[in-house]
Amino acid sequence: MNDYIQLVKDYYHAFGTGDRGRIEAILADDLLFSSPPDPMLDRAGYFARCWPGAGNGQAYRFVRLKQFDNEVLVTYEQMLADKPTGRNTEILTFEGSRIKRIEVYFGWEA
């Protein structure tokens, strides 16, 4: 069984540090990304819309991190300079060892 919890932690760490190579390795080629303003983005759309926000030194404090078969439910507080900036819940669906789908449900700004 894959350790999806660790892969999710790797994903958020790579996003916060701007490690695009690691993100490329974690995301499936046929990724689907959805959030309220951006439903059903493909992989190229994810990198165009989301990647510009990566690598700002953000860290993540996980409030919920639970695996259900090939899905991980995560609620996190995004931190900058040790201060929370916001809270979101996401569902990440895996195929093998790669993230195939990301569903983002926005929380609030801190």
Residue pairs with C-beta under 8 A, 6 or more apart in sequence:
2 94
2 96
2 97
4 67
4 70
4 71
4 72
4 92
4 94
5 65
5 67
5 72
7 26
7 94
7 97
7 99
8 65
8 72
8 74
8 92
9 62
9 65
10 22
10 26
11 23
11 26
11 92
11 99
12 60
12 74
12 76
13 19
13 60
14 20
14 22
14 23
14 26
15 23
15 54
15 55
15 58
16 54
16 55
16 56
16 57
16 58
16 59
16 60
17 55
17 57
18 54
18 55
18 56
19 55
20 51
20 54
23 51
23 54
25 98
26 98
26 99
27 43
27 46
27 98
27 99
28 43
28 95
28 98
28 99
28 100
29 43
30 42
30 43
30 100
31 42
31 43
31 46
31 99
31 100
31 101
31 102
32 40
32 41
32 42
32 100
32 101
32 102
33 40
33 41
33 42
33 43
33 45
33 46
33 49
33 50
33 101
33 102
33 104
34 40
34 41
34 101
34 102
34 103
34 104
35 103
35 104
35 105
35 106
36 104
36 105
36 106
38 45
38 49
41 49
46 102
56 80
57 80
57 81
58 78
58 79
58 80
58 85
59 78
59 79
59 80
60 76
60 77
60 78
60 79
61 76
61 77
61 79
61 84
62 74
62 75
62 76
63 75
63 76
63 77
63 87
64 73
64 74
64 75
64 89
65 72
65 73
65 74
65 75
66 72
66 73
66 74
70 93
70 94
70 95
71 91
71 92
71 93
71 94
72 91
72 92
72 94
73 89
73 90
73 91
74 89
74 90
74 91
74 92
75 87
75 88
75 89
75 90
75 107
76 87
76 88
76 90
77 84
77 85
77 86
77 87
77 110
78 84
78 85
78 86
78 87
78 88
79 85
83 110
84 110
85 109
85 110
86 106
86 107
86 108
86 109
86 110
87 107
87 108
87 110
88 104
88 105
88 106
88 107
89 104
89 105
89 107
90 102
90 103
90 104
90 105
91 101
91 102
91 103
92 99
92 101
92 102
92 103
93 99
93 100
93 101
93 102
93 103
94 100
